[in-house]
Amino acid sequence: MLLADASTSWSWNLLADFQQMWSFPFMVNAFRAGAIVAVVAGAVGWFMVLRRQTFAGHTLSVVAFPGAAFATLVGISLSLGYFGFCVTAALAIAALRRDGQAGGAGESAATGVVQAFLLACGYLFMALYKGLLEGPQALLFGSFLGITTGQVAILGIAAVVVLAVLGVIGRPLLFASVDPQVAAGRGVPVGLLSTLFLVLLGAATAEAAQITGALLVFALMVLPAATAQQLTARPGLSLALSVLIGFAVTWLGLVAAFYWPYPLGFFVTTFAFAAFLAAHAARALQGVRARSSESLLQAGAA
């Protein structure tokens, strides 16, 4: 996505390469924004995967597109469009679901209704948009060009709020995610926690969409979390790994997009998918070894 020329080539000298990238103010902002987005997406995405709310996460990532398209159409800040539509959609899903259960049939139906309507609105806004096509393409597939210091500040403030709320509700949310019936019986406000989490998911999706684009934000939300949960069942370690993997693939994607003329979202998604495949292969290999050891023990006992 960058105007690559002879002066911007990978040298394998990491210090020199990063000095070259960070000599551009927009790249400094991109790395800052990417770090913020990766931390929030990794943390919120981990709970999303645990709670089996990936359909809701996918819908909110789709909703980021009409939000940004609307902001472009009326000439307001893209960040307002992202956050406004994603958070509103999250509240709509929470209000429309019938059974109030996270990931249940009632939530799936409400999620599908919200997705269909707002996606149609997005196509309307795109049809009404009279500018150059690069604007909508960046909304869909992501771009690190033009990220301002003000946008980084907005992302940082939103991240602090999201992570602070998640830190407060994290323990009861984990309990309600693992066993909602028992949690409700112990007096945990499962319905309120579910609504709060949907709002946090909407805010996290709005953040990530500003880096990866509306169509690929889902990858940054789900792949690092799914990879971490493949590697370990310990909640604390798994959550930390989700954040670290998200951070790594986002920064690797930024480096790749600086040196090669392809969309940032493609690189972030590819690196995240490769990490997931590696974790899946490692877990499968571990299972094969465990079964082989068990067979050898049984043969020795016989």
C-alpha positions in Angstrom: 0.0 0.0 0.0 3.0 2.2 0.1 4.7 4.1 -2.8 7.6 1.7 -2.9 10.8 2.9 -4.6 14.5 2.1 -4.6 14.9 3.9 -1.3 12.4 1.7 0.5 13.7 -1.9 0.2 14.1 -4.5 2.9 17.8 -4.8 4.0 17.6 -7.6 6.7 19.2 -5.1 9.1 16.2 -4.8 11.5 17.5 -1.6 13.2 18.1 0.2 9.9 14.8 -1.0 8.5 12.8 0.2 11.5 14.7 3.5 11.4 13.7 3.9 7.8 10.1 3.1 8.4 9.8 5.3 11.5 11.4 8.2 9.6 7.9 8.7 8.1 5.4 10.2 10.6 2.5 8.3 9.2 4.3 5.0 9.9 5.0 6.0 13.5 1.3 6.7 13.9 0.5 3.4 12.1 2.6 1.3 14.5 1.2 3.1 17.5 -2.4 2.6 16.3 -1.6 -1.0 15.4 -0.3 -1.7 18.9 -3.4 -0.2 20.5 -5.7 -2.1 18.2 -3.9 -5.4 18.7 -4.1 -5.3 22.5 -7.8 -4.5 22.5 -8.7 -7.0 19.8 -6.7 -9.7 21.4 -8.3 -9.3 24.8 -11.9 -8.8 23.7 -11.5 -11.4 20.9 -10.4 -14.0 23.5 -13.7 -13.6 25.4 -15.6 -13.5 22.1 -14.2 -16.9 21.0 -14.7 -18.4 24.5 -18.4 -17.2 24.6 -19.0 -18.6 21.1 -20.1 -15.1 19.8 -18.1 -15.2 16.6 -21.2 -14.6 14.6 -21.9 -11.4 16.6 -18.2 -10.4 16.1 -18.5 -11.0 12.3 -21.7 -8.9 12.2 -20.1 -6.0 14.0 -17.1 -6.2 11.7 -19.5 -5.9 8.7 -21.3 -3.1 10.4 -18.1 -1.1 10.5 -18.4 -0.7 6.8 -21.7 1.1 6.7 -20.6 3.2 9.7 -17.4 4.4 7.9 -19.3 4.7 4.6 -21.9 7.0 6.3 -19.1 9.1 7.9 -17.5 9.5 4.5 -20.8 10.4 2.8 -21.7 13.1 5.3 -18.2 14.4 5.8 -17.7 13.6 9.5 -14.8 11.8 11.3 -14.4 8.1 10.3 -13.9 7.2 13.9 -17.3 8.6 14.8 -18.8 6.5 12.1 -17.0 3.3 13.2 -17.8 3.7 16.9 -21.3 5.0 16.4 -22.5 2.2 14.2 -20.7 -0.7 15.9 -21.8 0.3 19.4 -25.4 1.0 18.3 -25.5 -2.4 16.5 -24.2 -4.1 19.6 -27.0 -2.6 21.7 -29.5 -3.5 19.0 -28.4 -7.2 19.1 -28.7 -7.2 22.9 -32.2 -5.6 22.8 -33.6 -7.9 20.0 -32.4 -11.3 21.2 -35.2 -13.4 22.6 -33.6 -15.7 25.1 -30.9 -13.3 26.4 -28.3 -16.1 26.1 -24.9 -15.3 24.6 -24.4 -17.3 21.3 -27.9 -18.7 21.6 -30.6 -19.0 18.9 -32.2 -15.8 19.9 -29.0 -13.9 19.6 -28.2 -15.5 16.3 -31.6 -14.4 14.8 -31.2 -10.8 16.1 -27.6 -10.7 14.9 -28.7 -11.8 11.4 -31.4 -9.2 11.2 -29.1 -6.4 12.3 -26.4 -7.5 9.8 -28.8 -7.7 6.9 -30.3 -4.3 7.5 -27.1 -2.4 8.1 -25.2 -4.0 5.3 -28.0 -2.9 3.0 -27.5 0.6 4.4 -23.8 0.4 3.7 -24.5 -0.4 0.0 -26.9 2.6 -0.1 -24.3 5.0 1.4 -21.7 3.6 -1.1 -24.1 4.3 -4.0 -24.7 7.8 -2.8 -21.0 8.5 -2.4 -19.6 10.6 -5.3 -15.9 10.6 -4.5 -13.1 8.5 -5.7 -13.2 4.7 -5.2 -10.1 4.7 -3.1 -12.2 5.9 -0.1 -14.6 2.9 0.0 -11.8 0.5 -0.8 -9.8 1.7 2.2 -12.9 1.3 4.3 -13.2 -2.3 3.2 -9.6 -3.6 3.1 -7.7 -1.3 5.4 -4.9 1.2 5.0 -2.3 2.7 7.3 -1.8 5.8 5.1 -3.2 8.9 6.6 -3.5 7.8 10.3 -3.2 11.0 12.2 -1.9 11.7 15.7 -5.5 12.7 16.6 -6.8 9.3 15.5 -4.2 7.5 17.5 -5.2 9.6 20.6 -8.9 8.6 20.0 -7.9 5.0 19.7 -5.9 5.2 22.9 -8.7 6.7 24.9 -11.2 4.1 23.6 -8.7 1.4 24.4 -8.2 2.6 28.0 -12.0 2.6 28.5 -12.6 -0.8 26.9 -9.7 -2.5 28.8 -10.7 -0.8 32.1 -14.3 -2.0 31.8 -13.1 -5.5 30.8 -10.7 -5.6 33.8 -13.6 -4.8 36.1 -16.0 -7.4 34.7 -13.4 -9.9 33.6 -13.7 -12.4 36.4 -17.5 -12.6 36.6 -17.6 -12.5 32.7 -15.3 -15.5 32.6 -17.6 -17.4 35.1 -20.7 -16.4 33.1 -19.0 -17.5 29.8 -17.9 -20.9 31.1 -21.1 -21.9 32.9 -23.9 -19.2 32.6 -26.6 -21.3 34.4 -24.4 -21.8 37.5 -23.2 -18.2 37.4 -26.9 -17.0 37.3 -27.7 -19.2 40.2 -24.8 -17.7 42.2 -26.3 -14.2 41.6 -24.0 -13.1 38.8 -25.9 -10.6 36.5 -25.4 -12.7 33.4 -27.7 -10.6 31.2 -26.1 -7.3 32.1 -22.6 -8.8 31.6 -23.6 -10.1 28.2 -24.9 -6.7 27.1 -21.8 -4.9 28.4 -19.6 -7.4 26.6 -21.4 -6.8 23.3 -20.8 -3.1 23.7 -17.1 -3.7 24.4 -17.0 -6.0 21.3 -18.6 -3.3 19.2 -16.0 -0.7 20.4 -13.1 -3.2 19.8 -14.4 -3.9 16.3 -14.6 -0.2 15.6 -11.0 0.2 16.6 -9.6 -2.7 14.7 -11.6 -1.8 11.5 -9.7 1.4 11.3 -6.5 -0.6 10.7 -7.5 -3.7 8.9 -10.6 -2.5 7.1 -14.2 -3.5 7.7 -14.0 -6.8 5.8 -10.9 -8.2 7.5 -11.4 -6.9 11.1 -12.9 -10.2 12.0 -9.6 -12.0 11.3 -7.8 -9.9 13.9 -10.6 -10.4 16.4 -10.8 -14.2 16.1 -7.6 -15.7 14.8 -5.2 -14.7 17.6 -7.7 -15.7 20.2 -8.4 -19.1 18.5 -4.7 -19.7 18.2 -4.1 -19.0 21.8 -6.8 -21.3 22.9 -5.3 -24.0 20.8 -2.0 -23.6 22.6 -3.2 -23.7 26.2 -6.4 -24.1 28.3 -5.1 -21.9 31.1 -7.3 -18.7 30.9 -4.6 -16.2 32.0 -1.9 -17.5 29.8 -4.3 -18.0 26.9 -5.5 -14.4 27.2 -1.9 -13.1 27.3 -1.0 -15.2 24.2 -4.0 -13.8 22.3 -2.8 -10.2 22.9 0.9 -11.1 22.0 -0.1 -12.9 18.8 -2.4 -10.1 17.8 0.4 -7.6 18.4 2.9 -9.6 16.5 0.8 -10.2 13.4 -0.3 -6.5 13.3 3.3 -5.2 13.4 4.5 -7.8 10.9 1.6 -6.8 8.6 2.6 -3.2 8.8 6.2 -4.0 8.0 5.1 -6.1 5.0 2.6 -3.5 3.8 5.4 -0.9 3.9 7.7 -2.8 1.6 5.1 -4.5 -0.7 2.2 -2.9 -2.6 -0.6 -5.0 -1.2 -3.3 -4.3 1.3 -2.5 -4.3 5.0 -5.5 -6.4 5.9 -4.2 -9.2 3.6 -0.9 -9.4 5.4 -2.4 -9.2 8.9 -4.9 -12.0 8.1 -2.3 -14.2 6.4 0.2 -14.0 9.3 -2.6 -14.7 11.8 -3.9 -17.6 9.8 -0.4 -19.1 9.5 -0.1 -18.8 13.3 -3.4 -20.6 13.7 -2.4 -23.4 11.4 1.0 -23.8 13.2 -0.8 -24.0 16.6 -3.3 -26.5 15.2 -0.5 -28.7 13.8 1.4 -28.5 17.0 -1.6 -29.6 19.0 -2.3 -32.4 16.6 1.3 -33.6 16.8 1.1 -33.5 20.6 -2.0 -35.6 20.5 -0.3 -38.2 18.2 2.7 -38.4 20.6 0.4 -38.8 23.6 -1.5 -41.6 21.9 1.8 -43.3 20.9 3.1 -43.1 24.4 -0.1 -44.6 25.8 0.1 -47.4 23.3 3.7 -48.2 24.2 2.7 -48.2 27.9 -0.2 -50.6 27.3 2.1 -52.8 25.2 4.7 -52.9 27.9 2.1 -53.7 30.5 0.8 -56.6 28.4 
